[in-house]
């Protein structure tokens, strides 16, 4: 860049002054002379200024690339008098540091090619300077579901919902650890390593000073601390002791009528009772051995009595022909369908139960959420209805969107206070419905991809969402956690050698220094050797003239 450095000399005396003004430049760090660096070949200029007047003086400076912060000294002298000024002169580079990223999603067995177009064409710019290139791969992201379990384990509140979710996490932990020796071995390998660090914390070279002050990095630190508790969570002795303690705590919180309150000592709440009773059944549905269902079977009497009261009110109001199907009723039918063998619906409640089954068959399309429609579909399927559940899933599937990277999702997802519109819990129900009613493994896998991607980008923000997400990811039948095959990555035809591979997730990364980066590295291939989903990313940092920066596409 070229600039004109100006100063003004004022003669405050009563006679003309003859002298000189001088500009001297120095490197602020080393104090070495910098006049030649900036082309200041004539630092001194003569002046003759009449009394009471002033004159301006200027120097043309040429600022080269990489110029340091400067110190300028301007002095004016005439005879036995002199004055001056010294200060810092910051130099802002015309180049700025840019970070661009390319997502690398891959699924199922096979090879997928990617092109990082800006990196490939980077050689066309004579001002661009490479800084770093980092490729990262997570070969088995399903493990991120396991890493979410500590969030359930350590949530601090003592309400019955979160007491149950702590029990849920402990029971699931024992089941996962015992399901495969390879999985148990992964937990042992995690202890004392950085495997439990958040991916954002591992990526030190991509963090700037400003980013360190943001909530995202603080959240990454919180996530790392939670991950470190996985080793504690899966300790066998702790699992047994904590499970027993939490069961006793839930038993004390359960009221005489079989219901659970929001907080111990409160009145029984229908929704919380449904939630906990359903949770016990889901654990058993996952194949967890020895699930104690005594408390939940006791709660069925309360729930059956609740549905009969609703039915009696409808008879009293003479509105039997109307639509009385609600999201809570749909959840009741879903919950009750888990326990038809443990405790069949009694004769006292049978008429009310059958009435609402008929309501579900007739009015399912009028339910306000997909989650409730899935509750109805699964309940009817378990009750032997072969047609309506398939109609429900056909309708749900027609409104879905499938994306190569994001999997299957629905655009009706929105933020809402209503529990039956919560997006993570709703996606979990989609997975369960496709798995149980139509055995559609492709739809299950696509829905699981979306669910895992949400954990990658924003975490599952509530205990309820986390519990449902873990349940649905482990529900698919395939042991997603048992895979040990690493995804292979090649850049510019050269295969990246995996180093410091993280057990479980199969996460590894490789960094290219500025002297190793070429435009050919923008051609990327990922090869996956087994079914499932994996993802990676390519992060490129470079310095470029600010006038040449283009939007990311």
Secondary structure, 3 states (H helix, E strand, C coil): CEEEEEEEEECCCCCCEEEEEEEEEEECCCCCECCCCCCCCCCEEEEEECCCCEEEEEEEEECCCCCCCEEEEEEEEECCEEEEEEEEECCCCCEEEEEEEEEEEEECCEEEEEECHHHHCHHHCCCCEEEEEEEEEECCCCHHHHCCHHHHHCCCCCCHHHHHHHHHHHHHHHHHHHHCHHHHHHHHHHCCCHHHCCHHHHCHHHCCCCHHHCHHHHHHHHHHHHHHCHHHHCCHHHHHHHHHHHHHHHHHHECCCCCECCCCCCCCCHHHHHHHHHHHHHHHHCCCCCCCCHHHHHHHHHHHHHHHHHHHHHHHHCCCCCCCCCHHHHHHHHHHHCCCCCCCCCHHHHHHHHHHHHHHHHHHHHCCCHHHHHHHHHHHHHCCCCCHHHHHHHHHHHCEEEECCCEEEECCCCCCCCHHHCHHHHHHHHHHHHHHHHCCHHHHHHHHHHHHHHHHHCCCCCHHHHHHHHHHHHHCCCCCCCCCCCCEEEECCEECCCCCCCCCCCEEEEEECCCCCCHHHHEEEEEECCCCEEEEEEEEEEEEEHHHCCCCC
